[in-house]
Structures are given as structure tokens and as C-alpha cells.
Amino acid sequence: MPISYTGLSIVLSKFPGRHETIKRLFKKNASFQILCEDYRQCSEALKYWNESTSEDAAARRKEYEALLRDLGEEISQSVSESK
């Protein structure tokens, strides 16, 4: 799967200084690939809700901010454990 169609590029941009470990994990670990894709999708959803004028926008923003934070922590933990 090309990088442009995965969450790898966005994860690399959010975690500078850990590129080699992230790339290695992404190549060998299907669960980490899914985690990166979830991070990408969540980032896109948050961007959508940040631009939305819907009545639900504020609540959805909070949900996606929390989810993105949790996914980021999970990515960080996976990277730290793989060293």
C-alpha cells in the first residue's frame, strides 16, 4: 500500500525523531498499520468537525480530539516498546 494511501505519512509528521522506528514497525506489524490508519481517519474526521457549523460540531470535536489523543498515546507506546 503506497504511503500516500496510509496513515504512515501523518504519523511520521506527528512524531518527529522517531521516523525509523515508525517505518520499521509499519513494515512488519499489521496491527500498527491499522493503528496508523485509524489515526489518519480520526485526523480527517476532526478536521471535518472543526470546519463544520453543525449543531453537533462541538460535541463531535471533543470526541475526536479525545480519540486522536488516545490513538497518539497508543502509537507512542508502541514505538517506545519496540526500541
Residue, then its C-alpha position, 0 to 999 in steps of 0.5 A: m500500500p503506497i504511503s500516500y494511501t496510509g496513515l504512515s505519512i501523518v504519523l511520521s509528521k506527528f512524531p518527529g525523531r522517531h521516523e525509523t522506528i515508525k517505518r520499521l514497525f509499519k513494515k512488519n506489524a499489521s496491527f500498527q498499520i491499522l493503528c496508523e490508519d485509524y489515526r489518519q481517519c480520526s485526523e480527517a474526521l476532526k478536521y471535518w468537525n472543526e470546519s463544520t457549523s453543525e449543531d453537533a460540531a462541538a460535541r463531535r470535536k471533543e470526541y475526536e480530539a479525545l480519540l486522536r489523543d488516545l490513538g497518539e498515546e497508543i502509537s507512542q507506546s508502541v514505538s517506545e516498546s519496540k526500541 
